[in-house]
């Protein structure tokens, strides 16, 4: 009888053991620059939302958080590996770059976002250690999703990531990769790689 009761009402520790642990921890971040304060430095509105490490936590969060299409103009939503801030200055991102895809259709933005999140937390990339995270940027003219990586000069790794991401998000248009160093120096940055 005692064993039946234990099966019917599992303890919190048993429930945690029954959860599906991810390979690594991930953190959601939010940055709303739609109403920037005069003279405020970039990143001052960047806020850590939540760090998770199970499939169950991810879906609970995903169901409760706004989708990118519902964010205000000039807002950014990020999912980065825990311990990495979504900033060029973060040591993990400093020598990196990003693959980018643009969308003028809100439903497509949400689909690309979800497919990318699932591929990241599900460790679908052969070069997963090279990936820092992903950013959804809502803008007036065209929204963008960017997959940030660690080592921009590692062309083989970047091309592998770009090809896999393009397959994951199922786009036929060309996607481009730019170095963070180039973006820091000039506004109209040319792409270094494309697939």
N, C-alpha and C positions, 0 to 999 in steps of 0.2 A: 504494500500500500504506500509506503513512504516513497518508493521509487516512482510510483505513478504521480504523486503530488509534485515531485521535483521536475518531472517531465512537463507537467501542465503549466507550471509557473517558474520558468527559468530565471535565474538571478541575473543581475545586470552584468556580472562578469561573464556569464555564459553567453549572453546576448552579444557582448563585445567580441568574444571569441568566434561567434557565428557570423560576424560581419566579414565582408570581403575586403581585405587589406590591399591597398595599392602598393606598387613598387616604391613609391616615394611620396612625400607630403607636397601639397600644392596650396597656394594662397591666392585668393581673389583680392584684387585691388580696385579702387574706384577713384577717378580724378574728374572733377567737374570744373572746367574752366569757362563755363558759359557766362559766369559773372565774376571775372577776375578782379581782385582788389588792386587798386592803383599801385604800381610799383612792386607788386608781389613777384617773387622769383618763381620760375617754373618749378613745379613739384610741391609747392606749399599746400596745395589742395589735395594732394595724393593721400589716400587713406587705405590702410589695410582693412579688408572686410572680414575675412575668415580663412583659417588654415584647416585643411581636412586631409585625411589619409585613408578613407574607406569609400567604397562604391556607394554605400548607403548615405553617407554624409554628402557626397557629391550630389546625388539626386535630390536629397532634401533641400540643399542649398539652391540647386538649379531651379527647382520648382518654386522657390520663394523669392528669387532675385529677378529683377527686371531683365528682359532680353535686350540686346543692343538696340533693336529697332524702337524701343520705348524710351531710350535715354534722351536727354536734352542735347541740342546741338552743342558741339565742342566738349562733349564728355567722352572719356575713355574708360573702358572696362578691361581689366587685365586678369589673366591667370598665369602665374609664374611659379616655378619651383620654389618651395619654401626656402627662405634664406637669401633669395635673389630679389632685389627691388627692381621694379620696371623703370630703370633710369639708365641712360648711357654711362653714367658715372659709376654704376655698380661694377666692382671688379670682374664679375662673371660676364658682364655685357660689354665692357670697355673696348675690347678688341673684336667685337662682333658686328652683326648687321641684321638685316631682316628681309624675309620674303614678304611681298605685299600683294594683296588682291583688293580691287575696288568693286563697289556695288552701288548702284543707284536704286535698287529694289530692296525694300525693307525685309520682306519674307526671305529673300536669298541671303541677306546679311545674317539673319537668325539661324538659318540652316548651316551656313558655312561655319558660324561660331560653334554651334553644337557639335557638328562633325569633327571640328578641330579639337575641341575639348575632349571628346571621347577618344580620339586618336592619341592625344597626349597622355591622359591618365591611364589609358589602356596600353601604353608603351608600344604603339604600332610603328614607330620609326626605328630603322636600324641604327641610326645615329642619334638615339635619344639623349645621350649624355651631352651632345652638342647643342641641344635646345634649351633656351632659358624660359620661354613662355610665349604667350600670344596676347595681342592687344586688339580690341575692337574700338575704332575711333569713329564717332558720329560727327559728321560735318555737314555744312549747309548744302554744298553741291554734290558731294559724293562720299559715301562712307567707305571705310577701309578696315581690313583685318590684316595684321602683320604678325608673322611668326618670327620671333627673335632668336638668334643663335649666338654662340660664344666666340667662334673663331672664324671671322670673315675670310681670311686668307686660305683656309682649308677648302679649296674649290671642290674636291671630290666629295667631301662631307656635305657641303652646301647643295651641290647638284643632286645628291641622293635624297636629301631632305626636301628639296624643291619638287622633285619628281613624285615622291611619296605624297607630299601635301596636295599636289595637284590631283592625284588619284583619289585621295581621301575626300576632298571637297568637290570632286567631279566637275571641274571647269575645263572648258576647251580653249579659252583665251590664254594668251601668254601671261605668265606671272614673272615678276622681276625681283631681283635681289640687290640691295644697296648696302654699302658699308656705313656703319655709324660715323666713322671718321670723316667720310665725305659729306654726310648730312650736317655734321657740326661746322664744317668749313664753308659750305655754300648751300643756297636755297634750292635751286633747280638741279638736284643730283641725278646723274645718269646711272642707269643700272649697270652692275658689274657682271651679273649672271642672269640668265633667263631660261625658262623651260616652257 
